[in-house]
Amino acid sequence: MDVDRDLYRKVVGRYATGIAIVTTVDAGVDHAMTVNSFASVSLDPLLALFCAEKIARFHDSVLKAGVWGVSVLAEDAEEVSRFFAHRGRPLEGQLADRPHHRGYLGVPLLDDAVATLECRTTGVHDGGDHTIIVGAVEHVGTPRDGEPLLYHEGRYRRF
């Protein structure tokens, strides 16, 4: 049976997700991308995953780097999410105006995040027009208290 793409998007859009910024460093250059396809995979061992669109410049950089950070956005960070979701933004200095620090693995993590994780890639799987990247979780943090930013039915939402 053929499934209509627009209907599929509407159906999966009813599943509320959190919003995170995934970051990496490739050849000394910081890369960042907004994702809502982030998930915890396993508690033993500690594994997480996210999906990267194959045509995004972030895709090849994160695969090459082999390490990545996740900054779970707070409900007041819609503008940050939109910025890092925008295609074609300048690569150099894209984190310059965003308070951040280097994690244990050297990846940038946003200071205003409600949760952070640092991962080392352990698996890469084909996911159609995306790549599913699985990583061993090596460090976690809760930089501040707050509610997460949500995405549901094509719109940002809050608790």
N, C-alpha and C positions, 0 to 999 in steps of 0.2 A: 504494500500500500504506500502510495506517495503521500508524504506529509508536507503541507504548505509551510514554507519558510516563515512567512509573516505570522501565521498561527502558532508555529513553534516558538518564535520569539515572545509572543504574547503569553503563551503557557509557561515557559520557563521564567519569564519576567515576574510571575506571581510568587516565585520563590525569593524571599527577601535575603539579601546578602550584605555582609559588611564591606567596607571599602578600605583598601590598603595601598600604600606606596611600596613597591618592591624596588630595591636599589642594588647596584653592583658597582665595581670599579674595574675598568678594562684599560690597561696601558696608562694608568694614572688619571684617567678621565672618569668622572662620576656619571652614572646613568641611572635614570629613575623612570618609573612607569606606574600609572594607576591600574589597579586590578580589583575585580570583585570575584575573581576565580581563584581564591586562596582557600585552602582547607587543611585541617589537621588530618593526618593519615593514620598514625600509629602511636601508641604509648610505649611499645616495646618492640623495636627501638623507637625513639622519638623521631617521627618523620612528619614533614609537612609538604604541601605541593602548591604550585600556582601554574597558571597557563599563560603562555606568551604567544601572541600572534606572530606567525612566521615572517611576515613582511615588516614588522616593527624593527627599528634599529636596535632596540633593547635586546631583542631575541639573540642575535649572534654574540653580543657582548656578554650577556649573562652565561651563555654556554661556554664561551672562552674563559671567563673568569673563574667559574666553578664555585663561587661563593656568592651569597646574596642575603640581603636584609629585608625584613618586612616591618613596616610601620603602620599599625592599625590606626586609622584616622578617627579623631574625636568628632562629635556631632557638629562642632563649630568649624570644621575644616573642609567645607564644600568647595571653597575657592581653590584650595590646595589640590583637591581631587581633580577639579576641572583643568587646572594648569597642567598637571602631569598626564592628563588624558589627551591633551591637545597635540595632534600630529604637527610636525614641522617646527616646534619651538626650538630655539637655539640650544645646542647641546652644551656648549661651554658656559659655565657659571649658572646653570639652571637651579642649583641649590644655594646660590650666593645669598639670596634674600630670604631663605628659609632656615630658621634656627635648627641646627643639626650637630651631631657629633659622630665620631668614628667608633664603631663597635669593635669588639674583640677580633673580628675577622677583617677589619679594615674597611668595611662597608659603611656608607653614611646611613644614619638612623635619625628620623625626625624627633626633635625634642618634645614636640607637642603631642606625640602619639599617646594613645591609651595603653598600647602594648607593643612590644618589639620582639622580633625573633631574628636570629642569625643562623644561616644554614649553609651546609656544604653539599653540593649536588651529588646525589648517589644514583639517580636514574633519570633518563630522558626518554620519553615515549611519544610516538606520533599521536596527534589528536586532531587530524584533519587539517584545517587552516591554522591550528595552534599546535604548540609543543607543550606537553605536560612535563613539568620539571619537578622532580621529587628531591628533597634534601634532608639530610640528617640535621636535626636541630642541635646546635652547639651552645647557644646562649639565648636567654630570654630576659625580658624586663618589662616593668610597668612604670614608665616615666612619670605618668600623672594619672589621677583619678578622672573619671568622666564616662559618659555614655558614648558608644560608637556611632559613627555615621553609617546610615543604612541606604540601600538602593533597592527599590521595589517598583515594579510596573513602569520602568523608564524614568523614575524620578528619585531624587534624594529624599530621604525620610529621616525622622528622628523618633526616639521613643516618646 
